[in-house]
Amino acid sequence: MIPYSEGVEAQSTLARHDTGELRGASIFITGATGFFGRWLLELLAFANDAQNLQLTVHALSRDPRAFALRAPELAAHPMLRWVAGDVKDLRALPFSSLTHVFHLAAETDARLYAEDPVAETMTIVDGTRHVARLARACGAARVLYASSGAVYGPQPTNVLHVSEDERLAPEPTSRSPGEAYGQAKRFAESVFCLEAARTGSPFSVSIARGFAFSGAHLPIDRHFAIGNFVRDAHARKPVIVGGDGTPLRSYLDASDLARWLVAMLVRGAPHRAYNVGSEEAVSIVDLAREAAAFTGSAVEVMGRPTGAMGEAPPSRYLPSTKRAESELGLGPTVSRHESLARMFRAADAGPR
């Protein structure tokens, strides 16, 4: 029996209508063993068994064997057909037809973008082009592309929550790897929409612009602030805030994320983007304090506020999720405190 992550069963119940629409589907998932992919696989596997959906899921991963060592029961689920490969080369695949595609593959390690931003940018664009052409060739009817809130560029301080209708974009002349990532994701959205509009086996593409997330399986050894805070607090060490702690962020639990992705694939409007995240803002320093409180750790803030006191407003990375709520009936069901608690319980259980 698969040891499902906390929250999978509850989200499967909420997603029952949407997963039911996938009955008998042949699905291709890129990035199947990443953070997004792991949660999506768990939700689909649980729903497949609970509803007898008879799904076939072709899961693309650069290293399926490594995933099988971390999650052997999930990796061996009978709905899964593992495909060892990379989005940059999709020529030799063991299928010729598909009904649905989730394109989730993306490198999220900021160090790689800092080392070679051009190569990482081209991987996003070329990978998306290959997946879009594959979707057309295999006759997929619906595609979901996991994009990013980075497509908006730095959020203006007078915009409390950035909506999909904001005419914002990364600065093309910026030397920031983060803005290069946003440019690549933005162009990749266009690639998908243009490919979907071509004649001959067209498909419907919806776009999920992800912001910040929390929950089990989030790496705690990379650049994700919430993961680093849980790592420090779980080890009973001081929780270190590298900057001044003033930036504002919001976090959607990964179990909610998986349900949102399925809903956007099944019911998302063609060629339409949806923000994916939470509107509940928290400063980085307050987030550190919330994580530290679980174990009584101290919090150390390394940076100083920029500008004179009260002069420089904090940076924001906060989505408006009104479109997802009004059009698809989506909203968070797991509080930030509960999501943090789940991260600590997962850390107690050890790597999976």
Steps between C-alpha positions, in 0.01 A plus 500: 500500500624847412584720802326808360606843616286685748206668327483285187180321599320823594604670175393196299152530648485869405630425150269204440302662217813619319688172534184323384525694174834325441350150499689281250743782417851456365705773669856621443675681787836672467687576819314209658744454788541865594311679778192568286520161330528296820182656641314460171597133476376435854166669434448317170601164648261538793215615275571223249451234767214669687297565183625214280605753235722263301755771433821452306762751606823531302741661747812668360800522731873533449554240773200274574721260696594768753132580551422131545750488785331795672139392437499132398128435555392806303752435222363147460135604466347311205367815332856628450712449190843644574688679223868575561589814310511874475266762351782607270477165317156343456558303182491141631190467717303178558160637398337654196178644642406704807191669636659741751838658576638663814822688416655551843870461424713795608828542681436684828854508639598868501868406499470358150345819369777701661769278346362485143178698457509477119513120498222471759286752312534308176414174677166649605420631152622200300343252741166675470521499120566126498213425740257718304586324175469162670153592626393584146653189348342271759156656475477625858178694554606696810834624629601678819822700508651575841633852460601743774407827665848608388344587161380827658850612595553693825160580648440876535465598864168672427351172367384308805420175315603457138222376272518324165379821331796711617718615211828423672812321380862433595756755382666350188830683556529384860800286592303335781463120462156531659381737228652272233295215644186716482573594139542135406175398668320788334623404154422133566136594566491660155658192343225279639219732393642545150548125454146435625362745243655320201272299276510123521438328836470821702482474878369716781772639727449654842780667695565473873718786626643370825616725784634364832418166658545305819443146617666160508761420231603865460882496494641643823858527372449744211405867466142466626473714812225298664692176445819647649309626804350155563844342456660733756217473752470124466871471579444720809735762354443875468273577206703725272339775291759591240353839408314761700184290528265764355397340164139381491413153374204260514492121503260240362526148639617244245196279551280792392739562211449150360121539506524840330718358221246227423213750499688732263577214262141375495301824522741783423394726214700457177808721473432653843740555788415449867705608799569214743574593859362666810406862559588487873815711533775442756837672535806279478599581857154411631512177301833421666346564841206273421738217403725562801205482739452130422824413679576811704794600279634853491475719189798695370452771237825562312402800285386852572195673346585695185455877501391715788252352747159485333637637171534186289186283479564126516525300182198285416438170326129459559242372251139588458318167477157649426493349150564146627236553767229651280548284190608168652379517860853456636637620830742394775381237746820462705621785723862613498540381860368154414718484190806581713393235749485247218851597392629436852321166521648402163846601624446283809415205274819546297563512122241341274 
